[in-house]
Every structure is written in C-alpha cells, then in structure tokens.
Amino acid sequence: MKITVKVKPNSHKNEVLPLKSGIYEIYTTVVPEKGKANKKVIELLAKEYKVSKSNVILVKGETSKLKIFEIIQ
C-alpha cells in the first residue's frame, strides 16, 4: 500500500494525523538533517501500522516535505 505523507519536522510533538484528503500529516521533533527526520517518520509509520520499520519504504521525496511511502503488511 502506498501513502502520501506531509512531514512537519522540528515540531513540538511526534504525531501521525490522517487527513480527509487521504494524505497523512506527520509531526516530528527531529530536525531535517542527513535523513534524521525521514528515519523518525519511518518509525512513526511503522508504529501506526503495526509493522516493522523495514516494511516502511520511502519511495519518493527524500528531501521534500511531501513524500510517498510504501507499507508492506
């Protein structure tokens, strides 16, 4: 399953919010440097979908705030 995610790095909380448009908005306290925010987003999505982190793959948008992830269940 592929999902679209809008990442809000350097926030005050770590939270996953599904929006009505089908896009997820993810807040993370991690700064967007050297892939740190991407790793935290993968961790949050794995927890949300109850899968291991290796089952969450960043498909597109490594340096963008709008990303596409594939979740293998």
C-alpha positions in Angstrom: 0.0 0.0 0.0 1.4 3.4 -0.9 0.5 6.5 1.2 1.3 10.2 0.8 2.7 12.0 3.8 3.3 15.7 4.5 6.1 16.0 7.1 6.3 18.8 9.6 9.8 18.5 11.0 11.2 20.3 14.1 7.7 20.3 15.7 6.9 20.2 19.4 5.4 16.7 19.2 5.6 13.3 17.4 2.2 12.6 15.9 0.6 11.0 12.9 -2.7 12.6 11.7 -4.7 11.2 8.9 -6.4 13.9 6.9 -9.7 13.7 5.0 -7.9 14.0 1.6 -6.1 10.7 2.2 -2.8 12.3 3.0 -1.1 11.8 6.3 0.3 14.8 8.2 3.2 13.7 10.4 4.7 16.0 13.1 8.2 15.1 14.3 10.5 16.7 16.8 13.6 15.7 14.8 15.4 18.3 12.6 15.5 17.6 8.8 19.3 16.9 8.6 21.0 14.0 7.0 17.8 11.9 6.8 17.1 12.0 10.6 13.5 13.2 10.0 12.9 10.5 7.4 14.1 7.8 9.9 11.7 9.2 12.6 8.8 9.3 10.1 9.5 5.6 9.2 9.5 4.8 12.9 6.2 6.6 13.5 4.5 5.0 10.4 5.7 1.5 11.5 4.2 2.1 14.9 0.9 3.4 13.4 0.5 0.4 11.0 2.0 -2.1 13.5 4.7 -3.3 11.1 8.5 -3.4 11.4 10.5 -0.4 10.3 12.0 -2.5 7.4 8.4 -2.8 6.0 8.1 1.0 5.6 10.0 2.2 2.4 10.5 5.8 1.3 9.6 5.7 -2.4 9.7 9.4 -3.4 10.5 12.7 -1.8 13.7 12.2 0.2 14.4 15.9 0.5 10.8 17.1 0.1 8.2 17.7 2.8 5.7 15.8 0.6 6.7 12.1 0.5 5.4 8.8 -0.7 5.9 5.7 1.4 5.2 2.1 0.7 4.0 0.0 3.6 4.3 -3.8 3.3 2.0 -5.7 5.5 
